[in-house]
Amino acid sequence: MKNDSGDTHSNSPKQSTKRIKQSLFSLPATVWLTALAIKRPVTTGMVILSLFMTGLISSKLLPQESWPALNIPVAFINVPYSGASPDEVERLITRPIEEAVATLGGITELRSTSRANGASIQVIMELDADLDSRIMDVREKVDMVRNLLPDDVQRVYVQKFSTQDLPVVSLVLSGDKNLSQSYDFLNRTLKQPIERIEGVGQVEMRGVIQPFIEIQLDSTALSMNRVNQRQLLSDLRASNFLVKSGSILNGERKFRISPSGEYKSINDIRDFQVKSGVKLRDVATVNLVTPPRNSEIRTDRKKSIGVEIFKESDANVIDVTDNIVGLVELLREDDDFSDIRIDIEGNSGQEIQESLGDLLKAGGLGILLSFVVLYFFLRNLQITLVVVASVPISLSFALAGMYFLGYSLNMLSLAGLFIAVGLLIDNSVVICESILQQKDKSLGAVEKVLKGVDNVSIAIICGTLTTTIVFMPLLMGEKNFITILIEQVAAAICLPLFASLLISKTVIPLMLSRVKANAMSNVVTQGRLDKWYRPSLEKILRRPKTTGMVILLLILSGLFTKQLVDSNGEQGRGETEIIVVYHIQGQQRLGDVSALVDEMETFLYSKQEEFEFTQVNSRIFPGFAMSRVKLVEGYTTPYNDLKEKIREGFPETPIAKPSFEWSSQKEKSIKVSLNGNSTERLKELSEGVILQLSNVEGFDQVGVDETNQDMELVLRIDREKVSRLGLNTQDIAMQISTALRGSNLRSFRDPTIGEVDIRVVYHPEQAVPIERIKDLPIIQGEGRVITLQQIVSFETQPIMQQIQRVGRRTTLEISINLAELSRAEAVKEIRKVMSGIALPPGYDWQLGRQFAQDEEAAADMVINMALALALIFIVMAALFESLLMPIAILSSIGLAFIGVFWTFAALGLGLGDTGRIGMLILMGIVVNNGIVLIDQINKLKANAESLIQPIVDACVSRIRPIFMTVATTVIGMVPLTFASSDNQTYTMAVAIIGGLLFSTLTSLFLVPFCYLMLVKLGDRSSRRFAKAKAFANRILPI
């Protein structure tokens, strides 16, 4: 009895399965797993179902966050200290802290900046350091030198930074009234309610300043009551204290002892006993005041308040943000906020949910389009459904793997899953097509499946390895921030691919073995592709000179388009905002920076319709400012064109350099750093260096990076006069300091507004401006008053606005604008000039830090690509047992890169970092087609008389699965180019799509051609070697 296909009953699936059970280990090792799956279908189904359910459950349990948890191995030490010069801050604060911290082990670099408002120090540690314990060590070292710092240094902040420390929600409050004076109202009605939400760790308000207690000294009253100012400040500091003094036992009860002299209210300060019969209120006025603004936030040109909300480290970002948004909705309906507008400027939870939604849409659309493409080729609904089933199953396995390996769902891992969706169907397509090509009627359904799997097992395993192995150089090399972040993308790509390999070796063969024979036989195989491809390939193989010229032209076109792509810079496709960064030169007055931003905003709003934006939000500080231009949804003008139009309105001012880049170093500029111990000596050396560099043709505007220098008034005390008048130099310095910048005391805690700073200043009418410093009254011990100019001489000198140090050595940067030279040419000229300048011992130079980082990043990318290429070669050489065959396949990588450059040049895009990552992924993908071709050629050429015929036959037999895999990969990635929540996937997807399409169309002809040329080269070399060996044997017989 025969079945519908003509096969005998003995070849039915049940009969074949019985034979499999009897001879499992007699089968090739490549089909053991497949045979086991077919032998135990129920067990296989239950295992797959269990893993699928585990993946679905894991998708709910996976932590969801904006960015992966990454602790940057840097301790940030910040010491606020206003009113001092950078030199003084460096000498009194920066150097003592650096010397103490430098004794710690495991520190790779110390960087510091000393400014007039304090010092900031970065302690950069090894990447694998235990950051929490190292932060504790840094705090201990800082505490050890705390007594060496100036007395009026109130706080020393030692902090770390983690990606989890980024705000999860950012709010902007604006209205008709001035909110900058509403700290108490906003603290009570907004800040504190948000802080009570479960999972909220911290709330910071910007643009509104907390009041502080100001003690305004009356110099006349001090003189009349014979109160020494220095002694008064010392007594005020000593009287505000809280000490833990242990505990005592009273019977069975234990009491802790805490002597407290803390101020409880403003009246406690006013009633402070200065001396017998004199209270502080008698010589000073004590008030709660709001300090001048040190920053400004504007929305639609109106002053506004910024609120940044941070979550606790273990809190779920979506739950926290949803609760915050719910509270904001309630506040919007509250009468207290009737005239206040609350905008949610950033919401990490919403961004993650949108990314997840985009992933589901892209995945669903990718599966649907892949289904349509496969059905177009196969024309069989049942088999098409079998193949497409690999996508959701592989994704669920990947989610389970990410959960158990400790990964999270974040912007980077989601981008990796986006990319993987287009690759998951490849292995199943190749397996399915190989099985369908088994036409031997003497074989049963199971035997056909096993033979089909065996024919391509090595090829798909090798293809999966080449796709995933490209990440190994990044992950196995030296760890840095880039490799740690790319690891998230790599895991999200590799896990689904390995899952798809497992599915293609088990589930797909199992399901195809159960498909009815007539369904298998009705699948459309070769058609028009054969009629078109065969004669075209034969012509190319028989015309090597013409084909060689075509290859040369392709290479030249690739080099040309690469130059176009390099000149395009970063693209802005799909961006929703344009950020204007004002690179402020040094520290400026807030009002001057605000006027600069206002000029820019006036220009923007005058052309709002033309620039297609809805709102401008600005952040303004004395040393930094930025404006976010929020574009309308679906804007029509190209993004880069909008930027160029906005660039026309950049204000020309010496205090700032507006730009669209976060770094102030332009593409056409470079910096040279001079390093040494003395700032003054570096200034002297820089003058000579600047003179030499200015003579180089092509260099423009050579100068010290800190062009905006301050002037310092130096007061030199005549110690002889001071001693004769019975004065103390410290008393004089204290009176000058208090008169000019005030003095800080220990803060106290108010029950309603929290911790409040206390500051001692002179009464406004008695405060001394800089032009009247010579007439500053100095009070002697007996109450006699003299002026400062009687005991002090004055002189002015220029000072740096900030002093930078690297490795406990001062650094001075010289900036060079490049008029006509490229960066490579500029580096040559700089090295030539600097080699002729003799620097004194202990002083040296180097190219700017940004240049070194860019150069290192570019070199790392080249090295990683070279290593990835080498690993791909090793895998293929092991597969084919040949050193020549992999070269033919590697030619497809070069063709893919040409396709990338053509695509980006045609679209007017710049490659960027994400585009380069896409090229790295592309290297592992495009070789899959070549592997399938060469593997089939090797199997057919053994019994062939000529070489061209088996090459053509093999390529024709594999053209349809190649077209199917490429079509499903490209179609599966097309939705990524329209995804709105993560624009970074766009350039990766464009690089992969463009490179893969071009490589496929060209490698179908050029890979076989390269194979033919390499075989001929190998045969010719073998013949020459044989002749040489025979000749040697005749001359030198052994």
Secondary structure, DSSP 8 states (H G I E B T S, - for coil): -B-TTS-BGGGSHHHHHHHHHHSGGGS-GGGHHHHHHHHSHHHHHHHHHHHHHHHHHHHHHS-B-SS---EEEEEEEEEE-TT--HHHHIIIIIHHHHHHHTTSSSEEEEEEEEETTEEEEEEEE-TTS-HHHHHHHHHHHHHHTGGGS-TT----EEEEEEGGGS-SEEEEEEESS-GGG-HHHHIIIIIHHHHTSTTEEEEEEESS---EEEEEE-HHHHHHTT--HHHHHHHHHHHS-B----EEEETTEEEE---B----SHHHHHT-EEETTEEHHHHEEEEEE----S-EEEETTEEEEEEEEEE-TTS-HHHHHHHHHHHHHHHHHSGGGTTEEEEEEEEHHHHHHHHHHHHHHHHHHHHHHHHHHHHHHH--HHHHHHHHTHHHHHHHHHHHHHHHTT--B-HHHHHHHHHHHTTTTHHHHHHHHHHHT---TTS-HHHHHHHHHHHHHHHHHHHHHHHHHTTHHHHHS---HHHHHHHHHHHHHHHHHHHHHHHHHTHHHHHHHTS-HHHHHTS--S-HHHHHHHHHHHHHHH-HHHHHHHHHHHHHHHHHHHHHHHHH-S--TT-SEEEEEEEE-S---HHHHHHHHHHHHHHHHHTHHHHTEEEEEEEEETTEEEEEEEE-TT--S-HHHHHHHHHTT---BTTEEEESSSSSS-TTEEEEEEEES-HHHHHHHHHHHHHHHHTSTTEEEEEES----EEEEEEEE-HHHHHHTT--HHHHHHHHHHHHH-EEEEEEEETTTEEEEEEEEE-TTT---GGGGGG-EEE-TTS-EEEGGGTEEEEEEEE-SEEEEETTEEEEEEEEEESS--HHHHHHHHHHHHHTS---TT-EEEE-HHHHHHHHHHHHHHHHHHHHHHHHHHHHHHHHT-SSHHHHHHHHHHHHHHHHHHHHHHHT---HHHHHHHHHHHHHHHHHHHHHHHHHHHHHHTT-SSSHHHHHHHHHHHHHHHHHHHHHHHHHHGGGGG-SS-THHHHHHHHHHHHHHHHHHHHHHHHHHHHHHHHHHHHHHHHHHHHHHHHHHHHS--
